[in-house]
C-alpha cells in the first residue's frame, strides 16, 4: 500500500481473508457456435480503482460518497470483460480531523460498486485507510515536562496536533469484487478510449452508455 | 457491515510471524496469532500498548453496552455485527469501520493527556503494528470483557 504520510495503519486494506465461501470460479456459458455467451467474474477478484475526487481527513465527512472508476480492465481467463474507466461509487466510512494531544487525522474509504448499464457490481476491501502521523510523543513529552514544572504548562501537550491525511484525486488503490457477477461475453472496450460511449454489454444484452 | 471504531489487517499475516502464539494462549514474548473469523463474519482486535495513562482503562462501548475494558498492555477480540463503538473519559472518541466478511481489523487505543484525566483515542491500526507490539500484550481478563468480546475459550475453539 502506498504510504501517503508516515502512516500507522492501513485499515481495511490489510484484511487478508481466509474463508472465501462466496468465491465463485470464473465460468462461461457456451453458445451454439462454441463461443462464450456469458462470463462470470468470481467474487474476490482483485481490481484496481482510481479516485476521481480529493479526499482527506480534513475535508471529507463520514457518510459522503465519492466517484471512482476502474483503473485497469477486469480480466477473466486472460480476457478483459469490464473495461478500464467503468464508473463507480465509493464511500467515506470514517473521517476525523487531526486533533489535540497529538492525534493524527483518520480516513477510511470504501469502494461500494461499479456501475454497468444500471447494474451494480459490488466491491469490497479497498486498500485505502490511513492514519496521519501522530505527535503523541511530542505531546506526551511536553505534558510530562510541563507537569514537572507547572500544571498550566502541562496543558501545552493537549494543543499539539497530529497530521492530516490527504488522498488526492487520481490515487489508485486495490480492491476486490464482493460477489460473483455475470455479464455477456462481448469484448470489453476501454471507456477511456471510447470517450463517453462505452460498449459494455450486460447479461441482458443491453449496452451501457 | 459498518462498525464504529477500529482497523483491519490480516490474521494470516500475523500467523506468518515466527512461532506465533494463539490468541488467548500466548506464550510470553511470542507474537499473538488471532484465529481467522468464522466464515462469513469479520472480527475486530482492540489493543492498547503501553504508554501514558497506564492506570486508565480504555473501555470500548457500543452505545451503552460495554464491549470490553482494554487495560494497558492488553488486547481483546470482538465479533462485530454491531455498529457504534466509542470510548470516553473526560472526552469521547469514536471510529466508524467497515468490517467485511472473513476479515480481521485492528484498532489501537491510546490514552492522551487530559486536564483531569487521560483522554482515550482510538484509531485504525494494522496487522503489522499489532504483530509488532503483541509480544508484550496480554489478553484482557474475561471478567473485564463485556458483551460481544470473545473469551479465551471462544478463541481456543476457533484456532
Interface residues (C-beta under 8 A of the other chain):
Chain A: X8 X9 X10 X11 X12 X13 X14 X15 X16 X17 X18 X19 X20 X21 X22 X62 X93 X94 X96 X99 X100 X101 X102 X103 X104 X106 X108 X110 X124 X125 X129 X131 X134 X136 X139 X140 X143 X144 X154 X155 X157 X158 X178
Chain B: X2 X6 X7 X8 X9 X10 X11 X12 X13 X36 X38 X39 X40 X42 X51 X52 X95 X96 X97 X98 X100 X101 X102 X103 X104 X105 X106 X108 X110 X112 X113 X114 X115 X119 X121 X123 X124 X125 X126 X127 X128 X129
